[in-house]
Amino acid sequence: MALDGKIEVKIKINEFPKETRLVKNGWREFFVNAEGQRVGLKVRPRIWRKMQEANEQFPQWTAAITGKIGHRIKDGFALLEPAVQVYEKKERAPQSEKTVETTQSPPEKTE
């Protein structure tokens, strides 16, 4: 007998959705192309505002969207109960070459 489990999907995006549809009571619907799979999301107004604020405040950002796989849609699936975490994407400082400290021994005395 197989064990019970659940499948949870994580999708990362780094740009604000351009095409959205207002569904009801402030909920927004948009689609993400995730490696060839079309994923449909409906997000709460609070989550939508969080994404808007990140887009306005941060020059670069990443959103991690997690949820359950829902019903099939054309070329993909719907993501149920999406949760979004938004992070500012900071530029990494280029790693400088490690400087090797060399110690010199004092010159030998010749007599």
N, CA, C and O atoms as a MOPAC input file, in Angstrom:
PM7 MOZYME 1SCF
protein

 N      0.84200 1    -1.17700 1     0.00000 1
 C      0.00000 1     0.00000 1     0.00000 1
 C      0.88500 1     1.23700 1     0.00000 1
 O      1.88600 1     1.29500 1     0.71400 1
 N      0.51600 1     2.20900 1    -0.79200 1
 C      1.30200 1     3.43200 1    -0.93700 1
 C      1.00900 1     4.40100 1     0.20700 1
 O     -0.08900 1     4.42700 1     0.76200 1
 N      2.00700 1     5.18100 1     0.53300 1
 C      1.84600 1     6.21900 1     1.55300 1
 C      1.12600 1     7.42700 1     0.96800 1
 O      1.22400 1     7.69500 1    -0.23000 1
 N      0.41200 1     8.14600 1     1.80400 1
 C     -0.23500 1     9.37900 1     1.37700 1
 C      0.78000 1    10.51200 1     1.38200 1
 O      1.63400 1    10.58500 1     2.26500 1
 N      0.68600 1    11.36900 1     0.42400 1
 C      1.57200 1    12.53200 1     0.33500 1
 C      0.86800 1    13.63600 1    -0.41400 1
 O     -0.26200 1    13.46400 1    -0.87000 1
 N      1.52200 1    14.75600 1    -0.54100 1
 C      0.94700 1    15.84300 1    -1.31900 1
 C      2.03600 1    16.45000 1    -2.18300 1
 O      3.21700 1    16.44700 1    -1.83600 1
 N      1.60400 1    16.96400 1    -3.30400 1
 C      2.51900 1    17.60600 1    -4.22800 1
 C      2.36400 1    19.11000 1    -4.07300 1
 O      1.25600 1    19.64200 1    -4.13000 1
 N      3.47100 1    19.77700 1    -3.87900 1
 C      3.47000 1    21.22700 1    -3.78800 1
 C      4.45200 1    21.75300 1    -4.83100 1
 O      5.54700 1    21.21400 1    -4.99400 1
 N      4.05600 1    22.79100 1    -5.52200 1
 C      4.84700 1    23.35400 1    -6.60600 1
 C      5.41400 1    24.70000 1    -6.16400 1
 O      4.75200 1    25.46200 1    -5.46000 1
 N      6.65500 1    24.98700 1    -6.58700 1
 C      7.26200 1    26.29300 1    -6.32200 1
 C      7.68000 1    26.88500 1    -7.66000 1
 O      8.41100 1    26.26600 1    -8.43400 1
 N      7.19900 1    28.09900 1    -7.91300 1
 C      7.52000 1    28.81300 1    -9.14400 1
 C      8.18200 1    30.12200 1    -8.75300 1
 O      7.70100 1    30.82300 1    -7.86300 1
 N      9.28200 1    30.45400 1    -9.41100 1
 C      9.96600 1    31.71700 1    -9.13300 1
 C      9.79800 1    32.64100 1   -10.33600 1
 O      9.98800 1    32.23800 1   -11.48400 1
 N      9.43700 1    33.88800 1   -10.04400 1
 C      9.32900 1    34.90700 1   -11.09100 1
 C     10.12600 1    36.12300 1   -10.66200 1
 O     10.34800 1    36.34300 1    -9.47100 1
 N     10.55800 1    36.91600 1   -11.64100 1
 C     11.29800 1    38.12400 1   -11.28600 1
 C     10.83300 1    39.33800 1   -12.09300 1
 O     11.55000 1    40.33300 1   -12.20100 1
 N      9.63600 1    39.24600 1   -12.65200 1
 C      9.04300 1    40.42500 1   -13.27600 1
 C      7.55100 1    40.45000 1   -12.98700 1
 O      6.92000 1    39.41600 1   -12.76600 1
 N      7.01500 1    41.63800 1   -12.99600 1
 C      5.61300 1    41.83900 1   -12.64000 1
 C      4.71700 1    41.39900 1   -13.79700 1
 O      5.02400 1    41.70300 1   -14.94900 1
 N      3.62300 1    40.69400 1   -13.52400 1
 C      2.72200 1    40.25600 1   -14.59800 1
 C      2.11900 1    41.45200 1   -15.32900 1
 O      1.57800 1    42.36900 1   -14.71100 1
 N      2.22300 1    41.42300 1   -16.65300 1
 C      1.70600 1    42.53500 1   -17.45300 1
 C      0.22600 1    42.36100 1   -17.76700 1
 O     -0.53100 1    43.33100 1   -17.77100 1
 N     -0.17900 1    41.13500 1   -18.02800 1
 C     -1.57200 1    40.87400 1   -18.37000 1
 C     -2.25700 1    40.17200 1   -17.20600 1
 O     -1.92800 1    39.03500 1   -16.86900 1
 N     -3.20800 1    40.86200 1   -16.60100 1
 C     -3.96100 1    40.28800 1   -15.49400 1
 C     -5.44500 1    40.50800 1   -15.74100 1
 O     -5.84900 1    41.31000 1   -16.58300 1
 N     -6.22900 1    39.78100 1   -14.99200 1
 C     -7.68000 1    39.94200 1   -15.07800 1
 C     -8.21400 1    40.06300 1   -13.66200 1
 O     -7.89000 1    39.25200 1   -12.79500 1
 N     -9.03000 1    41.07300 1   -13.43400 1
 C     -9.68100 1    41.24800 1   -12.14200 1
 C    -10.81500 1    40.23800 1   -12.06800 1
 O    -11.73300 1    40.27400 1   -12.88700 1
 N    -10.75700 1    39.33200 1   -11.08700 1
 C    -11.73300 1    38.24900 1   -11.00700 1
 C    -12.94400 1    38.68900 1   -10.18800 1
 O    -14.03300 1    38.85300 1   -10.73800 1
 N    -12.76700 1    38.88100 1    -8.89000 1
 C    -13.85400 1    39.33300 1    -8.01600 1
 C    -13.25300 1    39.84900 1    -6.72600 1
 O    -12.21200 1    39.36000 1    -6.28600 1
 N    -13.88300 1    40.81000 1    -6.12800 1
 C    -13.46400 1    41.35800 1    -4.82400 1
 C    -11.97100 1    41.65900 1    -4.75300 1
 O    -11.35900 1    41.46400 1    -3.70300 1
 N    -11.37800 1    42.12500 1    -5.83600 1
 C     -9.96500 1    42.47900 1    -5.82900 1
 C     -9.01000 1    41.34400 1    -6.15300 1
 O     -7.80900 1    41.57900 1    -6.28000 1
 N     -9.50100 1    40.12800 1    -6.29000 1
 C     -8.65300 1    38.99700 1    -6.65700 1
 C     -8.16100 1    39.18800 1    -8.08300 1
 O     -8.90200 1    39.67900 1    -8.93400 1
 N     -6.92300 1    38.80700 1    -8.34900 1
 C     -6.33200 1    38.93800 1    -9.68400 1
 C     -5.96600 1    37.56100 1   -10.23100 1
 O     -5.55200 1    36.66700 1    -9.49300 1
 N     -6.12700 1    37.41700 1   -11.52400 1
 C     -5.73900 1    36.17600 1   -12.19600 1
 C     -4.67800 1    36.51100 1   -13.23800 1
 O     -4.81900 1    37.47200 1   -13.99500 1
 N     -3.60800 1    35.70500 1   -13.27100 1
 C     -2.58000 1    35.85800 1   -14.30300 1
 C     -1.97100 1    34.49600 1   -14.57500 1
 O     -2.20900 1    33.53600 1   -13.84200 1
 N     -1.18800 1    34.42500 1   -15.62800 1
 C     -0.58500 1    33.16800 1   -16.04600 1
 C      0.92900 1    33.30800 1   -16.10100 1
 O      1.46200 1    34.37000 1   -16.42300 1
 N      1.61200 1    32.20600 1   -15.77700 1
 C      3.06200 1    32.15500 1   -15.80200 1
 C      3.46300 1    30.99700 1   -16.70500 1
 O      2.88200 1    29.91400 1   -16.63500 1
 N      4.46000 1    31.23400 1   -17.55400 1
 C      5.02000 1    30.15700 1   -18.35300 1
 C      6.19600 1    29.59400 1   -17.57000 1
 O      7.24000 1    30.23800 1   -17.47000 1
 N      6.03800 1    28.40900 1   -17.02100 1
 C      7.07100 1    27.78900 1   -16.19100 1
 C      7.64400 1    26.58700 1   -16.93500 1
 O      7.11700 1    25.47700 1   -16.86100 1
 N      8.73300 1    26.83800 1   -17.65100 1
 C      9.42000 1    25.79400 1   -18.40700 1
 C      8.46900 1    25.01500 1   -19.31600 1
 O      8.47400 1    23.78400 1   -19.33400 1
 N      7.66000 1    25.74800 1   -20.06400 1
 C      6.75700 1    25.12300 1   -21.01300 1
 C      5.37700 1    24.78900 1   -20.46800 1
 O      4.47500 1    24.46200 1   -21.24000 1
 N      5.19500 1    24.86200 1   -19.17200 1
 C      3.89400 1    24.62000 1   -18.55700 1
 C      3.22300 1    25.95600 1   -18.28100 1
 O      3.82100 1    26.84800 1   -17.67900 1
 N      2.00600 1    26.08800 1   -18.71300 1
 C      1.24200 1    27.30400 1   -18.44000 1
 C      0.55800 1    27.12200 1   -17.09000 1
 O     -0.21200 1    26.18100 1   -16.89600 1
 N      0.84200 1    28.02500 1   -16.16200 1
 C      0.30400 1    27.92100 1   -14.80800 1
 C     -0.61700 1    29.10900 1   -14.56000 1
 O     -0.20400 1    30.26300 1   -14.67900 1
 N     -1.86800 1    28.81900 1   -14.21400 1
 C     -2.83600 1    29.86000 1   -13.91800 1
 C     -2.92700 1    30.09300 1   -12.42300 1
 O     -3.03300 1    29.14600 1   -11.64400 1
 N     -2.88500 1    31.36900 1   -12.02000 1
 C     -2.94000 1    31.72400 1   -10.60000 1
 C     -4.03100 1    32.74200 1   -10.35700 1
 O     -4.23600 1    33.65000 1   -11.16200 1
 N     -4.72700 1    32.59300 1    -9.25100 1
 C     -5.65800 1    33.60200 1    -8.75500 1
 C     -5.16100 1    33.97600 1    -7.36700 1
 O     -5.10100 1    33.13000 1    -6.47500 1
 N     -4.80100 1    35.26000 1    -7.18100 1
 C     -4.22000 1    35.68400 1    -5.90400 1
 C     -5.11700 1    36.70000 1    -5.21500 1
 O     -5.84200 1    37.46300 1    -5.85400 1
 N     -5.04300 1    36.68300 1    -3.90100 1
 C     -5.79900 1    37.60000 1    -3.05200 1
 C     -5.29800 1    39.03000 1    -3.25000 1
 O     -4.16800 1    39.23400 1    -3.69400 1
 N     -6.13000 1    40.01700 1    -2.92300 1
 C     -5.69400 1    41.41700 1    -3.05200 1
 C     -4.44300 1    41.72800 1    -2.23000 1
 O     -3.59400 1    42.49900 1    -2.67500 1
 N     -4.31800 1    41.14500 1    -1.04800 1
 C     -3.15700 1    41.39400 1    -0.18500 1
 C     -1.86800 1    40.91600 1    -0.86800 1
 O     -0.85100 1    41.60900 1    -0.83300 1
 N     -1.91600 1    39.74500 1    -1.48300 1
 C     -0.74300 1    39.20200 1    -2.18200 1
 C     -0.43000 1    40.05600 1    -3.39800 1
 O      0.73700 1    40.32500 1    -3.68100 1
 N     -1.45300 1    40.48500 1    -4.11900 1
 C     -1.26000 1    41.33200 1    -5.29200 1
 C     -0.57300 1    42.64000 1    -4.90300 1
 O      0.33800 1    43.09700 1    -5.59400 1
 N     -1.01400 1    43.24300 1    -3.78800 1
 C     -0.38800 1    44.48800 1    -3.30800 1
 C      1.07100 1    44.26400 1    -2.94300 1
 O      1.92300 1    45.10700 1    -3.22000 1
 N      1.35700 1    43.12200 1    -2.32000 1
 C      2.73800 1    42.80500 1    -1.94600 1
 C      3.62800 1    42.75000 1    -3.18900 1
 O      4.75400 1    43.24700 1    -3.17100 1
 N      3.12700 1    42.15200 1    -4.25500 1
 C      3.88700 1    42.07500 1    -5.50500 1
 C      4.04000 1    43.45300 1    -6.14200 1
 O      5.10300 1    43.77100 1    -6.67400 1
 N      2.99300 1    44.27300 1    -6.09600 1
 C      3.06400 1    45.63000 1    -6.63500 1
 C      4.09800 1    46.46700 1    -5.87900 1
 O      4.88900 1    47.18300 1    -6.49300 1
 N      4.08900 1    46.37700 1    -4.56000 1
 C      5.03100 1    47.14200 1    -3.74000 1
 C      6.47400 1    46.73400 1    -4.03700 1
 O      7.35500 1    47.58700 1    -4.13400 1
 N      6.71100 1    45.44500 1    -4.17900 1
 C      8.05800 1    44.97500 1    -4.50000 1
 C      8.50200 1    45.51100 1    -5.85000 1
 O      9.65500 1    45.91100 1    -6.01200 1
 N      7.60800 1    45.52300 1    -6.80700 1
 C      7.93200 1    46.01600 1    -8.14300 1
 C      8.26100 1    47.50300 1    -8.12300 1
 O      9.11400 1    47.95800 1    -8.88400 1
 N      7.59400 1    48.26200 1    -7.26000 1
 C      7.83600 1    49.70200 1    -7.16400 1
 C      9.06400 1    50.03400 1    -6.32200 1
 O      9.78200 1    50.98300 1    -6.63600 1
 N      9.31900 1    49.27300 1    -5.26000 1
 C     10.38100 1    49.60800 1    -4.31200 1
 C     11.74600 1    49.06700 1    -4.69300 1
 O     12.75600 1    49.72600 1    -4.44500 1
 N     11.80400 1    47.90600 1    -5.27900 1
 C     13.08200 1    47.24600 1    -5.53100 1
 C     13.43800 1    47.31200 1    -7.01000 1
 O     12.58000 1    47.08300 1    -7.86200 1
 N     14.70200 1    47.62600 1    -7.32700 1
 C     15.10000 1    47.60900 1    -8.73300 1
 C     15.05400 1    46.18300 1    -9.30900 1
 O     14.70500 1    45.98500 1   -10.47300 1
 N     15.40600 1    45.21100 1    -8.48900 1
 C     15.31700 1    43.80300 1    -8.87700 1
 C     14.71900 1    43.02800 1    -7.72400 1
 O     15.05000 1    43.27700 1    -6.56500 1
 N     13.83500 1    42.08400 1    -8.03600 1
 C     13.18800 1    41.29500 1    -6.99900 1
 C     12.85700 1    39.91700 1    -7.54200 1
 O     12.84900 1    39.69900 1    -8.75300 1
 N     12.58700 1    38.99600 1    -6.64000 1
 C     12.17200 1    37.64400 1    -6.99100 1
 C     10.99000 1    37.28100 1    -6.11300 1
 O     10.97700 1    37.58700 1    -4.92000 1
 N     10.00100 1    36.63100 1    -6.69900 1
 C      8.85100 1    36.14400 1    -5.94100 1
 C      8.84200 1    34.62000 1    -6.04000 1
 O      8.94400 1    34.06000 1    -7.13100 1
 N      8.72000 1    33.96400 1    -4.90500 1
 C      8.57500 1    32.51300 1    -4.84700 1
 C      7.10700 1    32.22000 1    -4.58300 1
 O      6.57200 1    32.57200 1    -3.53200 1
 N      6.46000 1    31.57400 1    -5.54600 1
 C      5.03700 1    31.27500 1    -5.45300 1
 C      4.88800 1    29.77500 1    -5.24500 1
 O      5.35700 1    28.98100 1    -6.06100 1
 N      4.23700 1    29.38900 1    -4.15600 1
 C      4.01900 1    27.96900 1    -3.88300 1
 C      2.52500 1    27.68500 1    -3.83800 1
 O      1.71800 1    28.55900 1    -3.52200 1
 N      2.17700 1    26.45900 1    -4.15800 1
 C      0.77600 1    26.06400 1    -4.11900 1
 C      0.60100 1    24.61600 1    -4.53900 1
 O      1.57000 1    23.91300 1    -4.82500 1
 N     -0.64700 1    24.18600 1    -4.57000 1
 C     -0.98400 1    22.81700 1    -4.94700 1
 C     -1.38000 1    22.77400 1    -6.41600 1
 O     -1.92900 1    23.73400 1    -6.95700 1
 N     -1.09300 1    21.65500 1    -7.04400 1
 C     -1.50000 1    21.46500 1    -8.42800 1
 C     -3.00900 1    21.30100 1    -8.47300 1
 O     -3.57800 1    20.47500 1    -7.75900 1
 N     -3.65100 1    22.09700 1    -9.32100 1
 C     -5.10300 1    22.04200 1    -9.45400 1
 C     -5.51600 1    21.38600 1   -10.75800 1
 O     -4.81200 1    20.52700 1   -11.28800 1
 N     -6.65600 1    21.79800 1   -11.26200 1
 C     -7.19700 1    21.21500 1   -12.47900 1
 C     -6.34800 1    21.57400 1   -13.70100 1
 O     -5.62900 1    22.57300 1   -13.70300 1
 N     -6.44700 1    20.74700 1   -14.72700 1
 C     -5.71900 1    20.97900 1   -15.97000 1
 C     -6.32700 1    22.15300 1   -16.72500 1
 O     -7.54600 1    22.31600 1   -16.77100 1
 N     -5.46700 1    22.95900 1   -17.30900 1
 C     -5.89000 1    23.99900 1   -18.23500 1
 C     -5.11100 1    23.76700 1   -19.52200 1
 O     -4.21200 1    22.92600 1   -19.56000 1
 N     -5.44300 1    24.49600 1   -20.56200 1
 C     -4.74800 1    24.31000 1   -21.83100 1
 C     -3.25100 1    24.54200 1   -21.63600 1
 O     -2.84000 1    25.60700 1   -21.17400 1
 N     -2.45000 1    23.56200 1   -21.98200 1
 C     -0.98200 1    23.59900 1   -21.89100 1
 C     -0.44700 1    23.70500 1   -20.46500 1
 O      0.68400 1    24.15500 1   -20.28200 1
 N     -1.21400 1    23.30900 1   -19.44700 1
 C     -0.68200 1    23.38500 1   -18.08700 1
 C     -1.69800 1    23.03700 1   -17.02700 1
 O     -2.50100 1    22.11800 1   -17.18800 1
 N     -1.65200 1    23.79300 1   -15.93000 1
 C     -2.52600 1    23.52400 1   -14.79100 1
 C     -2.75800 1    24.79400 1   -13.98600 1
 O     -2.03100 1    25.77700 1   -14.12300 1
 N     -3.78000 1    24.75300 1   -13.15000 1
 C     -4.06200 1    25.85100 1   -12.22800 1
 C     -3.30000 1    25.59000 1   -10.92800 1
 O     -3.14600 1    24.44200 1   -10.51200 1
 N     -2.83600 1    26.63900 1   -10.30300 1
 C     -2.15700 1    26.53000 1    -9.01500 1
 C     -3.15000 1    26.94500 1    -7.93800 1
 O     -3.61800 1    28.08400 1    -7.91600 1
 N     -3.46800 1    26.01200 1    -7.04400 1
 C     -4.45000 1    26.26900 1    -5.99600 1
 C     -3.77800 1    26.80400 1    -4.73800 1
 O     -2.64400 1    26.43800 1    -4.42900 1
 N     -4.46800 1    27.65600 1    -4.02700 1
 C     -4.00900 1    28.23600 1    -2.76100 1
 C     -2.59000 1    28.79800 1    -2.86100 1
 O     -1.72100 1    28.42100 1    -2.07600 1
 N     -2.34500 1    29.70800 1    -3.83400 1
 C     -0.98300 1    30.22200 1    -3.97700 1
 C     -0.56600 1    31.10500 1    -2.80000 1
 O     -1.34200 1    31.92700 1    -2.31300 1
 N      0.65100 1    30.91600 1    -2.36600 1
 C      1.27800 1    31.75600 1    -1.34600 1
 C      2.50700 1    32.38800 1    -1.99300 1
 O      3.22500 1    31.72400 1    -2.74100 1
 N      2.74900 1    33.65500 1    -1.71200 1
 C      3.83200 1    34.37400 1    -2.37100 1
 C      4.76300 1    34.96600 1    -1.33200 1
 O      4.32300 1    35.58400 1    -0.36300 1
 N      6.05700 1    34.77000 1    -1.54600 1
 C      7.08600 1    35.43600 1    -0.74900 1
 C      7.92900 1    36.24700 1    -1.71300 1
 O      8.41200 1    35.72500 1    -2.71800 1
 N      8.10700 1    37.52500 1    -1.40800 1
 C      8.85000 1    38.42200 1    -2.29100 1
 C     10.15800 1    38.80400 1    -1.61800 1
 O     10.18900 1    39.14600 1    -0.43600 1
 N     11.24200 1    38.74100 1    -2.39200 1
 C     12.57100 1    39.06700 1    -1.88300 1
 C     13.21800 1    40.09900 1    -2.78800 1
 O     13.06200 1    40.05700 1    -4.00800 1
 N     13.94200 1    41.02100 1    -2.18200 1
 C     14.74800 1    41.94400 1    -2.97300 1
 C     15.96100 1    41.17900 1    -3.47000 1
 O     16.61600 1    40.46300 1    -2.71200 1
 N     16.24700 1    41.33600 1    -4.73500 1
 C     17.40300 1    40.66000 1    -5.32100 1
 C     18.54400 1    41.65900 1    -5.32300 1
 O     18.50700 1    42.66100 1    -6.03700 1
 N     19.54700 1    41.38000 1    -4.52900 1
 C     20.66500 1    42.30400 1    -4.39500 1
 C     21.81000 1    41.85600 1    -5.28200 1
 O     22.04500 1    40.66300 1    -5.47600 1
 N     22.51700 1    42.84400 1    -5.81700 1
 C     23.67900 1    42.55500 1    -6.63200 1
 C     24.77300 1    41.96900 1    -5.74700 1
 O     25.06100 1    42.47400 1    -4.66200 1
 N     25.35400 1    40.92400 1    -6.22600 1
 C     26.47200 1    40.34900 1    -5.47000 1
 C     27.74600 1    41.06900 1    -5.87300 1
 O     27.99100 1    41.32900 1    -7.05100 1
 N     28.54700 1    41.38200 1    -4.87200 1
 C     29.82000 1    42.02100 1    -5.15400 1
 C     30.72500 1    40.99900 1    -5.82100 1
 O     30.77700 1    39.84400 1    -5.40000 1
 N     31.43400 1    41.41400 1    -6.85400 1
 C     32.32400 1    40.45300 1    -7.50300 1
 C     33.38000 1    39.97000 1    -6.53300 1
 O     33.95800 1    40.74900 1    -5.77500 1
 N     33.61700 1    38.69500 1    -6.56900 1
 C     34.60600 1    38.13200 1    -5.64300 1
 C     35.99000 1    38.50200 1    -6.13700 1
 O     36.37600 1    38.18900 1    -7.26400 1
 N     36.72300 1    39.17300 1    -5.27100 1
 C     38.08600 1    39.53900 1    -5.63900 1
 C     38.97900 1    38.33000 1    -5.42700 1
 O     38.70500 1    37.45000 1    -4.61100 1
 N     40.04300 1    38.32400 1    -6.18500 1
 C     40.96600 1    37.21100 1    -6.02000 1
 C     41.55000 1    37.26900 1    -4.62200 1
 O     41.89800 1    38.33000 1    -4.10300 1
 N     41.64200 1    36.11600 1    -4.05000 1
 C     42.20400 1    36.08000 1    -2.70700 1
 C     43.67700 1    36.45400 1    -2.79300 1
 O     44.44100 1    35.90700 1    -3.58700 1
 N     44.03500 1    37.38600 1    -1.96200 1
 C     45.43000 1    37.79800 1    -1.95300 1
 C     46.19800 1    36.86100 1    -1.03800 1
 O     45.80100 1    36.58500 1     0.09400 1
 N     47.26800 1    36.40500 1    -1.55100 1
 C     48.10900 1    35.49900 1    -0.77900 1
 C     49.17200 1    36.33600 1    -0.09000 1
 O     49.94800 1    37.04300 1    -0.73300 1
 N     49.18800 1    36.24200 1     1.20800 1
 C     50.18700 1    36.98800 1     1.95200 1
 C     51.47500 1    36.19100 1     1.96000 1
 O     51.50700 1    35.01700 1     2.32700 1
 N     52.51300 1    36.84800 1     1.55300 1
 C     53.81800 1    36.19300 1     1.57300 1
 C     54.66300 1    36.86000 1     2.64800 1
 O     54.64500 1    38.07800 1     2.82200 1
 N     55.36900 1    36.05900 1     3.32800 1
 C     56.26500 1    36.59500 1     4.33900 1
 C     57.67500 1    36.40300 1     3.85000 1
 O     58.04700 1    35.34800 1     3.33600 1
 N     58.42700 1    37.42200 1     4.01900 1
 C     59.83200 1    37.33100 1     3.61300 1
 C     60.69100 1    37.12600 1     4.84100 1
 O     60.51800 1    37.78300 1     5.86800 1
 N     61.59700 1    36.22000 1     4.71200 1
 C     62.51100 1    36.02200 1     5.82900 1
 C     63.61700 1    37.07300 1     5.71800 1
 O     63.98400 1    37.48500 1     4.61800 1
 N     64.13600 1    37.49500 1     6.84900 1
 C     65.18600 1    38.51000 1     6.79500 1
 C     66.40400 1    37.98200 1     6.02100 1
 O     66.69900 1    36.78700 1     6.06400 1
 N     67.09100 1    38.85600 1     5.33100 1
 C     68.25100 1    38.38600 1     4.55800 1
 C     69.30800 1    37.75700 1     5.48200 1
 O     69.53700 1    38.18300 1     6.61400 1
 N     69.92100 1    36.73500 1     4.92600 1
 C     70.94400 1    36.04900 1     5.71600 1
 C     72.17500 1    36.93500 1     5.81300 1
 O     72.54500 1    37.62400 1     4.86200 1
 N     72.80200 1    36.90100 1     6.98500 1
 C     73.99900 1    37.69400 1     7.20300 1
 C     75.19700 1    36.85300 1     6.76700 1
 O     75.34900 1    35.69600 1     7.15800 1
 N     76.00900 1    37.45400 1     5.97600 1
 C     77.24100 1    36.77600 1     5.58700 1
 C     78.40500 1    37.47700 1     6.23500 1
 O     78.44400 1    38.70700 1     6.25800 1
 N     79.34400 1    36.74000 1     6.75600 1
 C     80.48500 1    37.35500 1     7.42100 1
 C     81.74100 1    37.02700 1     6.73800 1
 O     82.80900 1    37.46400 1     7.16700 1

